[in-house]
Amino acid sequence: MEARSYDLVLFGATGFTGGLVAQYLSGHAAAETRWAIAGRSIAKLESVTASLAGTSCPPAGLVLADVSDRASLAALAQSARVLITTVGPYERHGLPVVEACVDARTHYVDITGEPHFVSRAVERFHQAAKAAEVAVVPCCGFDSIPPDLGVYYTAGLLPSDAPMSIRGYLAVKGGFSGGTWHSAIGILKDQPLFRKRSRRSVDGDARKVRALELGFHRESKLGFFGLPLPTIDPWIIRRSARALDRYGPDFRYGHYFRTRSLPKAMMLTTGAASLGLLAKLPPARALLLRVKDPGEGPSEDARADGYFSIIFVGEGGERTVVTEVKGGDPGYTETAKMLSESALCLAFDSARPSRFGVLTPAVAMGDALLSRLQARQIEFTTRD
């Protein structure tokens, strides 16, 4: 990729999550990294820059850009080798940014968990990004790096020449921002459309890849209940499995929330179903969107108390393995880390990316990103 003004540009640095990404980059990127922050307000961008003065790698520049101004997006994309965007909801704001990056031959990462947006990005830009040798990698936060790389890690412990089945069980504690809340309501509103689209393959099925449909169940050997978790993560994982040989000739995956309490399981099931129904009713949805305003987020103390853990049970070739991926506050502290390390991986790890198009984290970065996250205290371990 030709020389650019910056290695990385962070679009959305004045928002809650974008601010955390800026803090992470300023403290963890190599000192020689040239990166910039971008947004609509020069005054707010200057305030972010001032707050990062004295860090080991402060931003080297400011870029004015607005999602409603295509010329500014083109200039933004042309300034960077890798563009990081935290400007959501992505269904509303994301596609013009992806288009600008493909046109400018700039790699792209975001933290969306919005299925409809990712589906549209694949349909509209996958082939163009392949032709331009650009890696467009959505879902580089808590959705969907821990499950995607967790399954990638687990699959690597099983024989790749035999059918493979993996179940993932999530436990989590953490707050959420206004932007995340608005995105979640949009996901619930559009969920039936996503389920219909999610079974489609982009490049053809190199192997049989299916959903593992267990429903509510008890994982008796590990002592907890599993509740189906209808997020974007299973689709991302199945896209990885279609693209990579390590998942075997016949692959199935199921994604669940875990709890040891049957009453809690029943309460969560009822609450999720109710929220999903309300999100589909326009008057109720309008009220739900007032619960939190974009830009609000959990306090530093609340984030310090957060955590996530995903236990994977993998079976294949008469072998069973149990693995775990875990870290701290999922939605913000660790998401900022995962997004930043994904961008740094695309910019600096010489072997990446070796594939192009609209990709999953595992397909775009695989072992290189896994190593980066392990070095930053996100644990990938095999359990006894």
C-alpha positions in Angstrom: 0.0 0.0 0.0 1.4 3.4 -1.0 2.7 5.9 1.6 0.0 7.7 3.5 0.1 10.6 5.9 -0.7 8.3 8.8 -0.4 4.7 9.7 -3.8 4.8 11.5 -6.7 7.3 11.7 -9.3 7.0 14.4 -12.7 8.3 13.3 -15.0 9.0 16.2 -12.4 9.9 18.7 -14.6 12.4 20.5 -17.2 9.8 21.4 -17.2 7.6 24.5 -15.7 4.4 23.0 -13.5 6.4 20.6 -12.0 8.2 23.5 -11.0 4.9 25.1 -9.5 3.8 21.8 -7.5 7.0 21.7 -6.3 6.5 25.2 -5.2 2.9 24.4 -3.3 3.9 21.3 -1.5 6.8 23.0 -0.3 4.4 25.7 0.4 1.2 23.8 1.2 1.9 20.2 4.9 1.9 19.3 6.4 5.4 19.7 7.1 5.6 15.9 3.5 5.0 15.0 2.0 8.0 13.2 -1.7 8.2 13.9 -4.4 10.8 13.9 -7.9 11.4 15.3 -10.9 12.4 13.1 -14.3 13.8 13.7 -16.7 16.7 12.9 -15.5 19.3 15.5 -12.0 20.7 15.5 -12.5 22.0 19.1 -13.5 18.6 20.4 -10.6 17.0 18.5 -8.2 19.5 20.0 -9.6 18.7 23.5 -8.9 15.0 23.0 -5.3 15.8 21.8 -4.7 18.0 24.8 -5.9 15.2 27.1 -3.3 12.8 25.6 -0.3 15.2 25.9 2.6 13.5 27.6 1.7 10.0 26.6 4.2 7.8 24.9 2.5 8.0 21.5 0.1 10.9 21.2 -1.8 11.6 18.0 0.2 13.3 15.3 -2.6 15.1 13.6 -6.3 16.0 13.3 -8.6 15.2 10.4 -12.0 16.8 9.9 -14.6 14.4 8.5 -18.4 14.0 8.5 -20.4 10.9 7.5 -22.8 13.1 5.6 -19.9 14.6 3.5 -18.6 12.1 1.0 -15.7 14.3 0.0 -14.5 14.5 3.6 -14.8 10.7 3.9 -12.7 10.3 0.7 -10.0 12.6 2.1 -10.2 10.8 5.4 -9.7 7.3 3.9 -6.9 8.6 1.6 -4.9 9.8 4.6 -4.5 6.4 6.4 -3.2 3.0 5.8 -5.8 1.7 8.2 -9.0 3.5 9.2 -10.6 2.8 12.6 -14.2 3.9 13.1 -16.3 3.9 16.2 -19.0 6.1 14.6 -22.3 4.2 15.0 -24.9 3.1 14.7 -23.2 1.5 11.7 -26.5 0.7 9.9 -27.0 4.5 9.7 -23.4 5.7 9.4 -21.1 2.8 8.3 -21.6 2.0 4.6 -20.3 5.3 3.3 -17.1 4.9 5.4 -16.6 1.4 4.0 -17.1 2.6 0.5 -14.6 5.4 1.0 -12.0 2.9 2.3 -12.5 0.5 -0.6 -12.2 3.3 -3.1 -9.0 4.6 -1.4 -7.5 1.1 -0.9 -7.4 1.6 2.9 -7.9 -1.2 5.3 -10.9 -0.8 7.7 -11.8 -2.0 11.2 -14.8 -1.2 13.4 -16.7 -2.5 16.5 -20.1 -3.1 15.1 -22.3 -5.9 16.3 -25.1 -5.0 13.8 -26.0 -7.9 11.6 -27.9 -6.0 9.0 -25.0 -3.6 8.5 -22.4 -6.4 8.1 -24.6 -8.3 5.7 -25.0 -5.2 3.5 -21.3 -4.5 3.6 -20.6 -8.1 2.5 -23.1 -7.9 -0.3 -22.1 -4.5 -1.6 -18.3 -4.4 -1.1 -16.8 -7.8 -0.6 -15.8 -8.4 -4.3 -14.7 -4.8 -4.8 -12.5 -5.0 -1.7 -11.0 -8.2 -2.9 -10.2 -6.7 -6.2 -8.6 -3.6 -4.5 -6.6 -5.8 -2.1 -8.3 -4.2 0.9 -9.2 -5.9 4.2 -12.5 -4.6 5.5 -12.9 -6.2 9.0 -16.0 -5.3 10.9 -16.8 -6.7 14.4 -13.3 -6.1 15.9 -14.6 -5.5 19.4 -16.3 -7.7 22.0 -18.5 -8.6 19.0 -16.9 -10.7 17.6 -13.2 -11.2 18.4 -13.5 -13.3 21.6 -15.9 -15.9 20.1 -14.4 -15.8 16.6 -10.8 -16.2 17.8 -11.9 -18.5 20.6 -13.4 -20.9 18.1 -10.3 -20.4 15.9 -8.1 -21.3 18.8 -10.3 -24.3 19.8 -10.5 -25.7 16.3 -6.7 -25.7 16.1 -6.7 -28.2 18.9 -8.9 -30.7 17.1 -8.1 -32.8 14.0 -8.8 -30.8 10.8 -9.7 -33.9 8.8 -12.7 -34.9 10.9 -16.2 -33.4 11.4 -16.1 -30.8 14.2 -18.7 -29.4 16.6 -18.0 -26.5 19.0 -20.3 -24.9 21.6 -19.5 -21.5 23.1 -20.9 -20.4 26.5 -20.7 -16.7 27.6 -20.7 -15.2 31.0 -20.3 -11.5 31.2 -20.5 -8.5 33.6 -20.4 -4.9 32.2 -22.2 -1.7 31.6 -23.2 -0.3 28.2 -23.1 3.1 26.5 -25.9 5.0 24.9 -24.5 4.2 21.5 -24.4 0.5 22.3 -28.0 0.6 23.5 -29.2 2.3 20.3 -27.4 -0.3 18.2 -28.9 -3.1 20.3 -32.4 -1.9 19.8 -31.7 -1.7 16.0 -30.4 -5.2 16.0 -33.5 -6.5 17.8 -35.7 -4.6 15.4 -34.1 -6.2 12.3 -33.3 -9.7 13.7 -35.6 -11.8 11.5 -34.1 -10.3 8.4 -30.6 -11.1 9.6 -31.5 -14.8 10.3 -32.7 -15.2 6.8 -29.6 -13.7 5.3 -27.1 -15.2 7.7 -27.0 -18.6 6.1 -25.7 -17.4 2.8 -22.1 -17.9 1.8 -19.9 -15.3 0.1 -17.3 -17.4 -1.8 -19.2 -20.7 -1.9 -19.1 -23.4 0.7 -15.7 -25.1 0.7 -17.1 -27.4 3.4 -20.3 -28.1 5.2 -20.9 -25.4 7.8 -24.1 -25.4 9.9 -25.6 -23.9 13.0 -25.7 -26.2 16.1 -29.4 -26.0 17.2 -29.6 -27.2 20.8 -32.0 -24.7 22.4 -32.1 -24.3 26.2 -30.0 -27.2 27.7 -27.8 -28.2 30.6 -24.1 -28.8 30.0 -23.9 -31.5 32.7 -20.2 -32.1 32.8 -19.5 -28.4 33.4 -22.5 -27.7 35.6 -24.3 -24.9 33.9 -27.3 -24.1 31.7 -27.0 -22.8 28.2 -29.4 -20.4 26.7 -29.3 -19.7 22.9 -27.7 -16.3 22.3 -28.9 -14.7 19.1 -26.0 -12.3 18.4 -24.0 -11.8 15.2 -21.2 -14.0 16.6 -22.4 -17.4 15.2 -22.6 -15.9 11.7 -19.1 -14.5 11.9 -17.8 -17.8 13.1 -19.5 -19.7 10.3 -18.0 -17.3 7.8 -14.5 -18.0 9.3 -15.2 -21.7 9.1 -16.2 -21.5 5.4 -12.9 -19.8 4.6 -10.3 -21.7 6.7 -9.3 -25.4 6.4 -8.7 -25.8 10.2 -12.5 -26.1 10.8 -12.7 -29.6 9.2 -14.9 -30.9 6.4 -18.1 -30.6 8.4 -18.4 -27.9 11.0 -21.2 -26.9 13.5 -21.3 -24.1 16.0 -23.8 -23.1 18.8 -23.6 -19.9 20.8 -25.1 -19.7 24.3 -25.3 -17.6 27.5 -24.3 -19.6 30.5 -25.7 -19.6 34.1 -25.8 -22.0 37.0 -29.2 -20.8 38.1 -32.4 -22.2 36.6 -34.5 -19.2 37.8 -32.0 -16.8 36.3 -32.1 -18.7 33.0 -35.9 -18.4 32.9 -35.9 -14.7 33.8 -33.3 -13.9 31.1 -35.2 -15.9 28.5 -38.5 -14.0 29.3 -36.8 -10.6 29.5 -35.0 -11.0 26.2 -38.1 -12.2 24.4 -40.0 -9.2 25.8 -37.4 -6.7 24.8 -37.2 -8.2 21.3 -40.9 -7.8 20.9 -41.0 -4.2 22.2 -38.1 -3.2 19.8 -40.3 -4.2 16.8 -43.1 -1.9 17.8 -42.5 1.7 16.8 -44.0 3.5 19.8 -42.3 1.1 22.3 -39.0 1.4 20.3 -39.1 5.2 20.5 -39.4 4.9 24.3 -36.6 2.4 24.6 -34.3 4.7 22.6 -34.8 7.4 25.3 -33.3 5.2 28.0 -29.8 6.2 27.2 -28.4 9.0 25.0 -25.4 8.4 22.6 -22.2 9.5 24.2 -23.1 8.2 27.7 -21.1 5.3 29.1 -20.2 3.4 32.3 -17.8 5.0 34.8 -14.1 3.9 35.2 -15.0 2.1 38.5 -17.8 0.2 36.8 -15.5 -0.8 33.9 -12.9 -2.0 36.4 -15.5 -4.3 37.9 -16.4 -5.9 34.5 -15.3 -9.2 33.0 -16.1 -11.7 30.3 -15.5 -15.4 30.0 -16.4 -17.7 27.1 -16.0 -21.5 27.6 -15.8 -23.6 24.4 -16.5 -27.3 24.3 -15.1 -28.7 21.1 -15.6 -32.2 19.7 -14.0 -33.9 16.7 -12.2 -37.0 15.7 -13.2 -38.8 18.9 -11.5 -36.0 20.9 -13.1 -33.4 23.2 -11.3 -30.2 24.3 -12.5 -27.4 26.7 -11.0 -24.0 26.2 -11.7 -20.5 27.7 -11.3 -16.9 26.5 -11.5 -14.3 29.2 -10.7 -10.7 30.0 -11.8 -7.6 31.7 -14.7 -5.2 31.0 -16.0 -6.4 27.7 -17.8 -3.6 26.0 -15.3 -0.8 26.5 -11.9 -1.5 28.1 -11.3 -4.7 26.2 -13.2 -3.6 23.1 -10.8 -0.6 22.9 -7.9 -2.9 23.2 -9.2 -5.4 20.7 -10.0 -2.7 18.1 -6.6 -1.0 18.5 -4.6 -4.2 18.3 -6.6 -5.2 15.2 -5.7 -1.9 13.5 -2.0 -2.2 14.5 -2.0 -5.8 13.3 -3.3 -4.8 9.8 -0.8 -1.9 9.7 2.4 -3.5 10.9 2.3 -7.3 11.0 4.1 -8.1 7.8 2.2 -11.4 7.1 -1.2 -9.6 7.4 -3.5 -9.3 5.7 -3.0 -12.1 3.2 -6.7 -12.2 2.3 -8.9 -9.4 1.2 -12.6 -8.5 1.0 -15.1 -8.0 3.8 -13.6 -10.5 6.3 -13.9 -11.9 9.8 -11.2 -11.2 12.3 -10.0 -14.8 12.3 -9.8 -14.8 8.5 -8.1 -11.4 8.2 -5.6 -11.8 11.0 -5.7 -15.2 12.7 -2.6 -16.1 14.6 -1.1 -12.7 14.4 -4.0 -11.1 16.2 -4.2 -14.0 18.6 -0.6 -13.4 19.6 -1.2 -9.7 20.1 -4.2 -10.2 22.3 -2.4 -12.8 24.4 0.4 -10.4 25.0 -2.1 -7.8 26.2 -3.7 -10.1 28.9 -6.7 -11.4 27.0 -6.4 -15.1 27.9 -6.8 -18.1 25.6 -6.3 -21.2 27.6 -7.1 -25.0 27.5 -8.9 -26.2 30.6 -8.5 -29.6 32.2 
